[in-house]
């Protein structure tokens, strides 16, 4: 019994040390980012508004300052992510079998790449299209006055949403490979997947049909991509057997 208690205490201590290292890293990196946030935010806005001769407006004294802090926190997490992931991995790895370690490493690497591609796709393709669509309603009597909070919050939320939705091929492939569901079952459930993706797109995007369609379309194509890889994997397994 003492050995078991000591083991639990050692695990709790290891968890505490891991969390302290993560918090320490986030705090150290955050300090310079708070000074760089105005310049980084300006670059981010230029990427979104490129090709449009418009400026963003703020409507309260601390609005821009709060956005800069939020932007610095997001950059802090992104920059520290490799270190945080390594610390979490070092804590969890001793309890895993070798095949589990290999699977998790592959899944995390693939998930990170898909998230980055999804975020970049949103930043360089989707967001400029949405801004151009919004500016298309401008007339001689109707002028656009865009608030910085609305635009930046929309951009950050959509970037995160696209990063999450780009996980679709990994989810589909993993479910079929692990035999949680069969390939045939997933193909038969296509209509339900379409409805589910439409609902998710409606939840993750603002209440406008353009953003929802732009999120749904690549997500469904990625679902079909994961299904294709799973089909190839299934055929190879059948031939091997």
Number of C-alpha atoms within 10 A of each C-alpha: 6 7 8 9 10 11 12 12 12 12 13 12 12 13 16 12 14 17 15 12 15 19 12 12 16 20 13 12 17 22 12 12 20 18 13 13 21 18 12 17 17 11 11 16 17 13 14 23 19 13 11 12 6 12 13 15 15 14 10 8 8 10 14 17 13 12 18 22 17 15 21 24 19 14 18 21 16 12 14 16 14 12 15 20 13 12 18 15 14 12 15 12 14 10 10 11 9 10 9 12 16 11 11 14 13 12 15 12 11 15 20 16 15 21 21 18 15 23 23 15 17 24 20 13 13 22 22 19 18 17 16 16 12 12 15 10 10 11 9 5 5 8 10 14 11 15 14 18 17 12 18 18 14 15 21 16 15 23 21 17 21 29 23 18 25 27 21 24 25 20 17 22 21 17 16 22 18 9 10 9 13 15 19 10 10 16 12 10 10 14 11 11 15 16 11 13 21 19 13 16 24 18 12 19 20 14 11 9 12 15 19 20 15 19 25 22 15 17 24 20 14 19 24 17 17 20 22 16 17 22 18 11 15 16 12 11 11 9 8 7 6
